[in-house]
Amino acid sequence: MPLLAPTPDTLQLGRFTLRILTPADWRLEQALSRDDDVIRWTLFPPDLSDDRARYRMHRAAEARGESLLARYSLWEGEEVLGTAGISSTADGTPELMYALLPFGRGRGAATAASRGLSDWALANGVPEVALRTIYGNSLSEAVARRAGFHPVRTEQQRQRDALVKMLYWVRSASDGPAPLP
Ligand SMILES: CC(C)(COP(=O)(O)OP(=O)(O)OC[C@H]1O[C@@H](n2cnc3c(N)ncnc32)[C@H](O)[C@@H]1OP(=O)(O)O)[C@@H](O)C(=O)NCCC(=O)NCCS
């Protein structure tokens, strides 16, 4: 089911900024695909070639055009730290994703992005926003909790060649605001 509202091109979240991915962001995508933590804990394809990384920027723009996905680069000032995004799902509950380059971690950027994207979705008519963490990803679990999500179930999902256990988290409009940073 497509996202209910047109996604913003930018979101200012305190000292962090989300900017919709552009073709120029392919090197960021490639750098994330070469980070061991990103590969361990996400569905990111490993070690993207230049062409594949460029193609993923093109696909992200196409999917946004169909209201299926909005992926952003995540900035603090003039420094790009990683990506975050929101995607539609078959059951209508949008899902968040985020990944930081190592030097972008430990600043609260992923928490701000998750809080900001879920605030945006809940303010635009979505009753519930979700995210999934691979079991054991304690840093991402901490992000989810700080952004106002709570775990509701475990499930299995395919990550490349393996089935992995996931935690499914939600934040609902009825939960009220996310905790203050
Ligand atoms: C998961 C991931 C995004 C978490 O990154 P992170 O830096 O721990 O998360 P945040 O950007 O929210 O920063 C939180 C850290 O900044 C600190 N911080 C500083 N200022 C902060 C603020 N204003 N608000 C929140 N946290 C703040 C927190 O104390 C925390 O540090 P700590 O772990 O030492 O306590 C990162 O580890 C990553 O990219 N991993 C690989 C990809 C991945 O797992 N993606 C998620 C898939 S579900």
The ligand as an ORCA input file, in Angstrom:
! r2SCAN-3c Opt
* xyz 0 1
  C      22.028      1.220     14.581
  C      22.825      2.500     14.471
  C      22.160      3.437     13.469
  C      22.834      3.139     15.848
  O      23.711      4.220     15.831
  P      23.909      5.078     17.163
  O      24.951      6.067     16.899
  O      24.071      4.153     18.323
  O      22.482      5.772     17.325
  P      22.167      7.301     17.410
  O      22.600      7.993     16.166
  O      20.755      7.473     17.791
  O      23.119      7.780     18.585
  C      22.895      7.265     19.878
  C      24.157      7.442     20.656
  O      24.458      8.820     20.674
  C      24.383      9.300     22.025
  N      23.713     10.602     21.942
  C      24.365     11.767     21.979
  N      23.469     12.762     21.874
  C      22.248     12.200     21.764
  C      20.932     12.719     21.615
  N      20.702     14.039     21.590
  N      19.885     11.850     21.488
  C      20.094     10.523     21.520
  N      21.347      9.980     21.673
  C      22.402     10.817     21.793
  C      23.618      8.253     22.790
  O      23.976      8.273     24.155
  C      24.050      7.018     22.090
  O      25.355      6.651     22.472
  P      25.614      5.357     23.384
  O      25.268      4.163     22.537
  O      27.033      5.460     23.681
  O      24.699      5.498     24.554
  C      24.295      2.255     14.024
  O      24.923      1.428     14.968
  C      24.386      1.605     12.645
  O      24.337      2.291     11.628
  N      24.525      0.253     12.629
  C      24.603     -0.496     11.393
  C      23.308     -0.446     10.609
  C      22.111     -0.829     11.458
  O      22.178     -1.631     12.365
  N      20.956     -0.236     11.108
  C      19.709     -0.496     11.794
  C      19.023     -1.662     11.208
  S      17.504     -2.031     12.079
*
